């Protein structure tokens, strides 16, 4: 009897998970299918003659700049905080992740208000020197270099977090063996620590590059033509949805190449990290080396979070009436509605997929979970285009059928409501919830399932009475992460939102496009404060692990550094050398 119930549960769950996974793949399939569709020849001739080479060049330069910048900042800070002891390290090791709470486009708006000709910095410079506007040169923030700098400051935590973990897991035995054989700190870093961390560096760099390729707010505001801005322009200005979808497919090609390179680097980098040995002790820095390490680690945290947050607060204080603007409150309410609804659905679906894989650990279950996770690697604008194409066709079909059968004029049921937008969010962020729930389920011992089965409890009863209570923390974390991701999402919302439906992200974008920078301070600051919650939770975990690490290594000997400065803060390898 019990076996029959289990088989029925497996069959039902497998069928349901398969259908839902196929729905998650529909946007990607829809975009790739457009490669087979004939586009308007004049449109493509125009794109090839005018802007497509510029799209390729700018996208390539941004990818290269972000890769080099995030590796340089992330690896340097990770190595300093993981392998050295210096003043402020305990604070900086978690403060370095705070830029996660600052969306890149929000940082771009804040720095533009501060650094432009009429901004506070150049105005103060002219007052001090007496120069006129045309009597000096100042690096323009609205440029390709400015966009790269903003994206590096916003995205380096991906490399920092993964690389720091890899450095912390380095073996003391291997480290001491290298020093015993006469290797300097610099040579030990290059020959031992860096090779062990290369898979983590590659993974972090790939994540940063995917986010950079998906960015729209920063490059659009700075006027830099890239594939994301080109998709918007082709879709709205030129009115060719097929050509826009084909551009989106080309952007998907970039992402797939990144994923392939990351996986290839992981396969090639097979090292024994000495996980079963004690971690290497930190080297205590003193004098100017300690001061330099503090400055190197403090600068990204200040520029990536503290300064933009202060600038946003200043902008909010300049426009105190923004707090009573009804458009702000409508946008905030819409953001909360979308984020809350998507978070609830994402957690429910993630629990379904994770529990199905636990009950039925088959290749099919693993494949379904991988298909669901594909959406996170796709830019928001690509998902939006992939959703709109089939959703618009389905809307037209439903409207025609209901009008023919019942005489009802229902309008656009999917694209004309938030239903299509929530669907796009789920495709984009379901992987975040799924990975969190899977990690929580992995901590529950299979013995509990076996005990429940012995006592006659079926799979659904086991889920409700055993797994769900134990997963409360993981489910809340997953919901919070999805909630914040939806609050910050810009390109998909711009494409999919119903008419006259604003969120905080689109409200900020609209004000920036109208050059009303002072008015965007409050909604932008609200976005940052909402995103700060999960970031502080992550920082708390880092601090807790740091305390545990200190207790574990309290008895280990400490060394005072006598190496050159280069050994304390080594220059990271080029981004292309990740194998």
C-alpha positions as CSV (number, residue, x, y, z in Angstrom):
1,X,0.0,0.0,0.0
2,X,2.7,2.4,1.0
3,X,4.7,1.6,-2.1
4,X,1.7,2.4,-4.2
5,X,1.3,5.8,-2.6
6,X,5.0,6.5,-3.1
7,X,4.8,5.6,-6.8
8,X,1.7,7.7,-7.3
9,X,3.5,10.6,-5.5
10,X,6.6,10.2,-7.7
11,X,4.5,10.1,-10.8
12,X,2.5,13.2,-9.9
13,X,5.5,15.2,-8.8
14,X,7.5,14.2,-11.8
15,X,4.7,15.2,-14.2
16,X,4.1,18.5,-12.4
17,X,7.9,19.3,-12.2
18,X,8.3,18.5,-15.9
19,X,5.5,20.8,-16.9
20,X,6.7,23.6,-14.7
21,X,10.3,23.2,-15.9
22,X,9.1,23.4,-19.6
23,X,7.3,26.6,-18.7
24,X,10.5,28.0,-17.3
25,X,12.4,27.2,-20.6
26,X,9.7,28.7,-22.8
27,X,11.3,32.2,-22.9
28,X,14.7,30.9,-23.9
29,X,13.2,28.6,-26.5
30,X,11.1,31.5,-27.8
31,X,14.1,33.7,-28.2
32,X,16.3,31.0,-29.9
33,X,13.4,30.1,-32.2
34,X,13.5,33.6,-33.7
35,X,16.8,32.8,-35.2
36,X,14.9,30.8,-37.8
37,X,12.4,33.5,-38.5
38,X,13.0,35.9,-41.4
39,X,13.5,39.4,-40.2
40,X,13.1,42.6,-42.1
41,X,16.1,42.9,-44.4
42,X,16.2,46.7,-44.2
43,X,16.3,46.6,-40.4
44,X,19.3,44.2,-40.3
45,X,21.0,46.1,-43.1
46,X,20.6,49.3,-41.1
47,X,21.9,47.6,-37.9
48,X,24.9,46.1,-39.6
49,X,25.8,49.4,-41.3
50,X,25.3,51.6,-38.3
51,X,25.2,50.3,-34.8
52,X,25.8,46.5,-34.6
53,X,29.6,46.9,-34.8
54,X,29.3,49.4,-32.0
55,X,27.1,47.1,-29.9
56,X,29.8,44.4,-30.3
57,X,32.7,46.6,-29.5
58,X,31.1,48.3,-26.4
59,X,29.8,45.0,-25.0
60,X,33.3,43.5,-25.5
61,X,35.1,46.4,-23.8
62,X,32.7,46.4,-20.9
63,X,33.1,42.6,-20.5
64,X,36.9,42.9,-20.6
65,X,37.0,45.9,-18.2
66,X,34.6,44.3,-15.7
67,X,36.5,41.0,-15.8
68,X,39.9,42.7,-15.1
69,X,38.5,45.1,-12.6
70,X,36.5,42.7,-10.5
71,X,39.4,40.2,-10.5
72,X,41.9,42.9,-9.4
73,X,39.6,44.2,-6.6
74,X,38.1,41.0,-5.5
75,X,41.2,38.8,-5.4
76,X,43.3,41.5,-3.7
77,X,40.8,42.1,-1.0
78,X,40.1,38.4,-0.6
79,X,43.8,37.6,-0.2
80,X,44.3,40.4,2.3
81,X,41.3,39.7,4.5
82,X,41.8,35.9,4.4
83,X,45.6,35.6,4.8
84,X,46.6,38.6,6.8
85,X,45.8,40.4,10.0
86,X,45.7,44.2,10.0
87,X,43.7,47.0,11.7
88,X,40.1,47.0,10.6
89,X,40.1,43.5,9.0
90,X,37.2,42.2,11.1
91,X,35.0,45.1,10.0
92,X,36.2,45.2,6.4
93,X,35.8,41.5,5.7
94,X,32.0,41.9,5.8
95,X,31.8,45.6,4.8
96,X,33.3,44.6,1.4
97,X,30.0,42.8,0.5
98,X,27.9,45.9,1.1
99,X,27.9,46.9,-2.6
100,X,25.6,44.0,-3.1
101,X,22.9,46.3,-1.7
102,X,23.6,49.0,-4.2
103,X,22.2,48.4,-7.7
104,X,24.6,49.5,-10.4
105,X,22.1,51.9,-12.0
106,X,21.4,53.6,-8.7
107,X,25.2,54.0,-8.1
108,X,25.4,55.5,-11.6
109,X,22.8,58.1,-10.8
110,X,24.4,59.0,-7.5
111,X,27.9,59.5,-8.9
112,X,26.6,61.4,-11.9
113,X,24.9,63.9,-9.6
114,X,28.1,64.2,-7.6
115,X,30.7,64.2,-10.5
116,X,29.0,66.1,-13.3
117,X,29.9,69.7,-14.2
118,X,27.2,71.1,-12.0
119,X,27.8,68.5,-9.3
120,X,29.2,69.2,-5.8
121,X,32.8,68.0,-6.6
122,X,33.5,70.1,-9.7
123,X,31.6,73.1,-8.2
124,X,33.9,73.0,-5.1
125,X,36.9,72.6,-7.4
126,X,36.0,75.7,-9.3
127,X,35.5,77.7,-6.2
128,X,38.8,76.7,-4.7
129,X,40.9,77.3,-7.9
130,X,38.9,80.1,-9.6
131,X,38.9,78.1,-12.9
132,X,36.1,78.3,-15.4
133,X,34.2,75.4,-16.8
134,X,36.4,75.1,-19.9
135,X,39.7,75.8,-18.2
136,X,40.3,72.4,-16.8
137,X,39.8,68.7,-17.7
138,X,37.8,66.3,-15.5
139,X,37.2,62.7,-16.4
140,X,33.6,62.3,-17.7
141,X,31.5,60.0,-15.7
142,X,29.1,59.4,-18.6
143,X,31.5,57.4,-20.7
144,X,32.5,53.8,-21.3
145,X,35.2,54.0,-18.7
146,X,32.7,55.4,-16.2
147,X,30.3,52.6,-16.9
148,X,33.1,50.0,-16.4
149,X,34.1,51.7,-13.1
150,X,30.5,51.7,-11.8
151,X,30.0,48.0,-12.7
152,X,33.3,47.0,-11.1
153,X,32.3,48.7,-7.9
154,X,28.9,47.0,-7.9
155,X,30.0,43.5,-9.0
156,X,33.4,42.8,-7.4
157,X,31.8,41.2,-4.4
158,X,31.0,38.1,-6.5
159,X,34.7,37.5,-7.0
160,X,35.6,38.6,-3.5
161,X,33.2,36.2,-1.7
162,X,34.0,33.1,-3.7
163,X,37.8,33.8,-3.7
164,X,37.9,34.6,0.0
165,X,36.3,31.3,0.8
166,X,38.8,29.5,-1.4
167,X,41.7,31.3,0.4
168,X,40.3,30.5,3.8
169,X,40.2,26.8,2.9
170,X,43.9,26.7,1.9
171,X,45.9,24.0,3.7
172,X,48.3,25.1,6.4
173,X,50.4,22.0,5.5
174,X,50.8,23.0,1.9
175,X,51.4,26.6,2.8
176,X,54.1,25.8,5.4
177,X,55.7,23.3,3.0
178,X,56.1,26.0,0.4
179,X,57.7,28.4,3.0
180,X,60.0,25.6,4.3
181,X,61.2,25.0,0.8
182,X,62.3,28.7,0.6
183,X,59.3,30.2,-1.2
184,X,58.7,33.8,-0.4
185,X,55.2,35.0,0.4
186,X,54.9,36.3,-3.1
187,X,55.9,33.0,-4.7
188,X,53.7,31.1,-2.2
189,X,50.8,33.1,-3.4
190,X,51.4,32.5,-7.0
191,X,52.4,28.8,-6.8
192,X,50.1,27.6,-4.0
193,X,47.2,29.9,-3.0
194,X,46.3,31.3,-6.4
195,X,46.1,27.9,-8.3
196,X,43.9,26.6,-5.5
197,X,41.6,29.6,-5.8
198,X,41.4,29.7,-9.6
199,X,38.1,27.8,-9.9
200,X,36.5,30.2,-7.5
201,X,37.9,33.2,-9.3
202,X,36.6,31.9,-12.6
203,X,33.1,31.3,-11.1
204,X,33.0,34.7,-9.5
205,X,34.2,36.4,-12.7
206,X,31.6,34.5,-14.7
207,X,28.8,35.7,-12.4
208,X,30.0,39.3,-12.6
209,X,30.2,39.2,-16.4
210,X,26.7,37.8,-16.7
211,X,25.4,40.7,-14.5
212,X,27.4,43.2,-16.6
213,X,26.0,41.8,-19.8
214,X,22.5,42.0,-18.3
215,X,22.9,45.6,-17.2
216,X,20.6,48.2,-18.8
217,X,20.1,51.1,-16.4
218,X,23.8,52.1,-16.3
219,X,24.7,51.9,-20.0
220,X,21.4,53.4,-21.1
221,X,21.8,56.4,-18.8
222,X,25.4,56.9,-19.8
223,X,24.4,56.7,-23.5
224,X,26.5,53.6,-24.3
225,X,25.1,51.4,-27.1
226,X,25.3,47.8,-26.1
227,X,23.2,44.7,-26.9
228,X,20.8,45.4,-24.0
229,X,20.2,49.0,-25.2
230,X,20.0,47.8,-28.8
231,X,17.3,45.3,-27.9
232,X,15.2,48.1,-26.4
233,X,15.8,50.4,-29.4
234,X,15.0,47.7,-32.0
235,X,11.9,46.7,-30.1
236,X,10.4,50.1,-29.4
237,X,12.0,52.6,-31.8
238,X,12.3,50.4,-34.9
239,X,9.2,48.3,-34.2
240,X,10.8,45.0,-35.3
241,X,10.2,42.4,-32.6
242,X,11.8,39.6,-34.6
243,X,15.1,41.6,-35.0
244,X,15.0,42.5,-31.3
245,X,14.6,38.8,-30.5
246,X,17.5,37.9,-32.8
247,X,19.7,40.5,-31.0
248,X,18.6,38.9,-27.7
249,X,19.6,35.5,-29.1
250,X,23.0,36.9,-29.9
251,X,23.3,38.1,-26.3
252,X,22.3,34.6,-25.1
253,X,25.2,33.3,-27.1
254,X,27.6,35.6,-25.1
255,X,26.2,34.2,-21.9
256,X,26.5,30.6,-23.1
257,X,30.1,31.1,-24.0
258,X,30.7,32.5,-20.5
259,X,29.1,29.5,-18.9
260,X,31.1,27.1,-21.1
261,X,34.4,28.9,-20.2
262,X,33.6,28.8,-16.5
263,X,32.8,25.1,-16.6
264,X,35.9,24.4,-18.7
265,X,38.1,26.2,-16.2
266,X,36.6,24.2,-13.4
267,X,37.3,20.9,-15.1
268,X,40.9,21.8,-15.8
269,X,41.6,23.1,-12.4
270,X,41.8,20.0,-10.3
271,X,43.8,20.7,-7.2
272,X,43.9,19.1,-3.7
273,X,43.0,21.9,-1.4
274,X,43.9,20.1,1.7
275,X,40.3,20.3,3.1
276,X,41.1,17.8,5.8
277,X,43.9,19.9,7.3
278,X,43.9,23.0,9.4
279,X,43.7,26.3,7.7
280,X,46.8,28.3,7.3
281,X,47.3,31.0,10.0
282,X,47.1,34.7,9.1
283,X,50.2,36.8,8.7
284,X,50.2,39.8,10.9
285,X,51.0,43.0,9.1
286,X,52.6,46.0,10.8
287,X,53.6,49.5,10.0
288,X,53.0,50.9,6.5
289,X,52.1,47.5,5.2
290,X,49.2,47.3,7.6
291,X,48.1,50.8,6.7
292,X,48.2,50.0,3.0
293,X,46.2,46.8,3.5
294,X,43.5,48.8,5.4
295,X,43.4,51.4,2.7
296,X,43.2,48.8,-0.1
297,X,40.3,47.0,1.5
298,X,38.4,50.1,2.7
299,X,38.4,51.9,-0.7
300,X,36.1,49.5,-2.5
301,X,33.6,49.4,0.4
302,X,33.6,53.2,0.6
303,X,33.3,53.8,-3.1
304,X,30.9,50.9,-3.7
305,X,28.5,51.6,-0.9
306,X,29.2,54.2,1.7
307,X,29.8,57.2,-0.6
308,X,26.8,56.4,-2.9
309,X,24.6,55.9,0.2
310,X,25.6,59.3,1.6
311,X,25.0,60.9,-1.8
312,X,21.5,59.4,-2.0
313,X,20.7,60.6,1.5
314,X,21.9,64.1,0.5
315,X,19.7,64.0,-2.6
316,X,16.7,62.9,-0.5
317,X,17.2,65.8,1.9
318,X,17.3,68.2,-1.0
319,X,13.8,67.1,-2.0
320,X,11.9,66.6,1.2
321,X,8.5,66.8,-0.6
322,X,9.3,63.6,-2.4
323,X,8.1,61.7,0.7
324,X,4.5,63.0,0.2
325,X,4.5,62.4,-3.6
326,X,1.6,59.9,-4.3
327,X,3.6,58.5,-7.3
328,X,6.3,57.4,-4.9
329,X,3.9,55.6,-2.7
330,X,2.1,54.0,-5.7
331,X,5.5,52.8,-7.0
332,X,6.4,51.5,-3.6
333,X,3.1,49.6,-3.3
334,X,3.5,48.1,-6.7
335,X,7.0,47.0,-5.9
336,X,5.9,45.4,-2.7
337,X,3.0,43.6,-4.4
338,X,5.2,42.2,-7.2
339,X,8.1,41.3,-4.9
340,X,5.8,39.6,-2.3
341,X,3.8,37.6,-4.8
342,X,6.8,36.5,-6.7
343,X,8.7,35.5,-3.5
344,X,5.7,33.4,-2.3
345,X,5.4,31.6,-5.7
346,X,9.1,31.1,-6.1
347,X,9.5,29.5,-2.6
348,X,6.5,27.2,-3.3
349,X,7.9,26.1,-6.7
350,X,11.5,25.8,-5.3
351,X,10.2,23.5,-2.5
352,X,8.4,21.4,-5.1
353,X,11.4,21.0,-7.3
354,X,13.8,20.3,-4.4
355,X,11.5,17.8,-2.7
356,X,10.9,16.0,-6.0
357,X,14.7,15.6,-6.4
358,X,14.9,14.3,-2.9
359,X,12.2,11.8,-3.3
360,X,13.3,10.8,-6.8
361,X,17.1,11.4,-7.1
362,X,17.2,10.5,-10.8
363,X,19.0,12.1,-13.8
364,X,15.6,13.5,-14.9
365,X,15.1,15.3,-11.6
366,X,18.6,16.8,-11.8
367,X,17.9,17.8,-15.4
368,X,14.7,19.5,-14.5
369,X,16.4,21.5,-11.7
370,X,19.1,22.6,-14.1
371,X,16.5,23.7,-16.7
372,X,14.9,25.8,-14.0
373,X,18.2,27.3,-13.1
374,X,18.9,28.5,-16.6
375,X,16.8,31.6,-16.2
376,X,19.2,33.2,-13.7
377,X,22.0,33.2,-16.3
378,X,19.8,35.1,-18.8
379,X,19.6,38.9,-18.8
380,X,16.2,40.3,-17.8
381,X,15.6,41.9,-21.2
382,X,16.1,38.6,-22.9
383,X,13.6,36.9,-20.6
384,X,11.1,39.7,-21.1
385,X,11.4,39.4,-24.9
386,X,11.1,35.7,-24.7
387,X,7.9,36.0,-22.5
388,X,6.3,38.7,-24.6
389,X,6.4,36.9,-27.9
390,X,4.4,33.8,-26.9
391,X,2.3,35.7,-24.3
392,X,1.1,38.2,-26.9
393,X,0.1,35.4,-29.2
394,X,-1.7,33.6,-26.4
395,X,-3.4,36.8,-25.4
396,X,-4.7,37.4,-28.9
397,X,-5.9,33.8,-29.2
398,X,-7.8,33.9,-25.9
399,X,-9.3,37.3,-26.7
400,X,-10.5,36.1,-30.1
401,X,-11.9,32.8,-28.7
402,X,-13.8,34.5,-25.9
403,X,-15.2,37.2,-28.2
404,X,-16.3,34.5,-30.7
405,X,-17.9,32.2,-28.1
406,X,-19.3,34.5,-25.6
407,X,-19.0,38.0,-27.0
408,X,-16.7,39.0,-24.2
409,X,-14.0,41.7,-24.8
410,X,-11.5,40.8,-22.1
411,X,-8.4,42.7,-23.5
412,X,-4.9,41.4,-22.8
413,X,-5.1,39.0,-19.9
414,X,-1.4,38.2,-19.6
415,X,0.6,41.1,-21.1
416,X,-1.9,43.7,-20.0
417,X,-1.7,42.6,-16.3
418,X,1.0,41.8,-13.8
419,X,0.7,38.1,-14.7
420,X,3.2,38.2,-17.5
421,X,5.6,40.3,-15.3
422,X,5.4,37.8,-12.4
423,X,6.0,34.9,-14.8
424,X,9.2,36.7,-16.1
425,X,10.4,37.3,-12.6
426,X,9.9,33.6,-11.7
427,X,11.9,32.5,-14.7
428,X,14.6,35.0,-13.8
429,X,14.9,34.4,-10.0
430,X,13.5,30.9,-9.3
431,X,17.0,29.5,-9.3
432,X,17.9,31.7,-6.3
433,X,15.1,30.2,-4.3
434,X,15.8,26.7,-5.5
435,X,19.5,26.7,-4.6
436,X,18.6,28.0,-1.1
437,X,15.9,25.4,-0.5
438,X,18.2,22.6,-1.9
439,X,20.9,23.6,0.6
440,X,18.4,23.5,3.4
441,X,17.1,20.0,2.4
442,X,20.6,18.7,2.1
443,X,21.1,19.4,5.8
444,X,18.2,17.1,6.8
445,X,19.4,13.6,7.4
446,X,17.8,10.9,5.2
447,X,17.3,8.9,8.5
448,X,14.4,11.2,9.3
449,X,12.7,10.3,6.1
450,X,13.3,6.6,6.7
451,X,11.9,6.9,10.3
452,X,8.8,8.7,9.0
453,X,8.3,6.0,6.4
454,X,8.6,3.3,9.0
455,X,5.9,4.9,11.1
456,X,3.6,5.0,8.1
457,X,3.9,8.6,7.1
458,X,3.5,9.4,3.4
459,X,5.7,11.8,1.5
460,X,3.3,14.7,1.8
461,X,2.8,14.2,5.5
462,X,6.6,13.9,5.9
463,X,7.0,17.2,4.1
464,X,4.4,19.0,6.2
465,X,5.4,17.7,9.6
466,X,9.1,17.1,9.3
467,X,10.8,18.9,6.4
468,X,8.7,22.1,6.5
469,X,9.5,23.0,10.1
470,X,13.2,22.2,9.7
471,X,13.2,24.3,6.5
472,X,11.7,27.4,8.0
473,X,14.9,29.4,8.0
474,X,15.9,28.3,4.4
475,X,12.4,29.1,3.1
476,X,12.4,32.6,4.7
477,X,15.9,33.2,3.3
478,X,14.9,32.1,-0.2
479,X,11.8,34.4,0.0
480,X,13.9,37.3,1.1
481,X,16.5,36.9,-1.6
482,X,13.8,36.7,-4.3
483,X,12.0,39.7,-2.8
484,X,15.1,41.8,-3.0
485,X,15.9,40.7,-6.6
486,X,12.5,41.6,-7.8
487,X,12.6,45.0,-6.1
488,X,15.8,45.9,-7.9
489,X,15.0,44.3,-11.3
490,X,14.8,47.0,-14.0
491,X,15.0,45.8,-17.7
492,X,12.4,43.1,-17.4
493,X,10.0,45.5,-15.6
494,X,10.5,48.2,-18.2
495,X,9.5,45.8,-21.0
496,X,6.8,43.8,-19.3
497,X,5.0,46.3,-17.0
498,X,1.4,47.2,-17.8
499,X,0.6,50.7,-19.0
500,X,1.0,53.4,-16.3
501,X,2.3,50.8,-13.8
502,X,5.5,52.0,-12.1
503,X,7.7,50.3,-9.6
504,X,10.5,51.9,-7.5
505,X,13.1,50.7,-10.1
506,X,11.2,52.1,-13.1
507,X,10.3,55.3,-11.1
508,X,14.0,55.9,-10.4
509,X,14.9,55.2,-14.1
510,X,12.2,57.6,-15.4
511,X,13.4,60.4,-13.1
512,X,17.0,59.8,-14.2
513,X,16.1,59.9,-17.8
514,X,14.3,63.2,-17.3
515,X,17.5,64.5,-15.5
516,X,15.5,65.0,-12.2
517,X,18.3,63.5,-10.2
518,X,17.4,65.2,-6.9
519,X,13.9,63.7,-7.0
520,X,15.1,60.1,-7.4
521,X,17.0,60.2,-4.1
522,X,14.2,58.8,-1.9
523,X,13.0,56.0,-4.1
524,X,16.6,55.0,-4.9
525,X,17.5,55.1,-1.2
526,X,14.4,52.9,-0.4
527,X,15.7,50.3,-2.9
528,X,19.1,50.3,-1.2
529,X,17.6,50.0,2.3
530,X,15.4,47.0,1.2
531,X,18.4,45.3,-0.4
532,X,20.5,45.9,2.7
533,X,18.5,43.3,4.7
534,X,19.8,40.1,3.2
535,X,23.3,41.6,2.7
536,X,23.5,42.3,6.5
537,X,22.4,38.7,7.1
538,X,25.2,37.5,4.9
539,X,27.6,39.8,6.7
540,X,26.4,38.4,10.0
541,X,27.3,34.9,8.8
542,X,30.7,36.0,7.7
543,X,31.3,37.6,11.1
544,X,30.1,34.5,12.9
545,X,32.4,32.3,10.7
546,X,35.2,34.7,11.5
547,X,34.7,34.3,15.2
548,X,34.7,30.5,14.8
549,X,37.9,30.7,12.8
550,X,39.6,32.8,15.4
551,X,38.7,30.4,18.1
552,X,39.9,27.4,16.0
553,X,43.2,29.0,15.2
554,X,43.9,30.7,18.5
555,X,46.5,28.1,19.4
556,X,48.3,28.4,16.0
557,X,51.5,30.4,15.8
558,X,51.4,33.9,14.3
559,X,54.1,35.3,12.0
560,X,55.0,38.9,11.6
561,X,55.4,39.9,8.0
562,X,58.8,40.9,6.8
563,X,58.1,40.5,3.1
564,X,57.9,43.3,0.6
565,X,54.6,45.0,0.1
566,X,54.0,43.2,-3.1
567,X,53.8,39.9,-1.1
568,X,51.1,41.3,1.1
569,X,48.9,42.6,-1.7
570,X,49.8,40.7,-4.9
571,X,48.5,41.8,-8.2
572,X,45.9,39.2,-9.4
573,X,46.3,37.4,-12.7
574,X,44.7,38.6,-15.9
575,X,41.0,37.7,-16.2
576,X,41.7,35.6,-19.2
577,X,44.1,33.3,-17.3
578,X,41.4,31.4,-15.3
579,X,42.3,27.9,-16.3
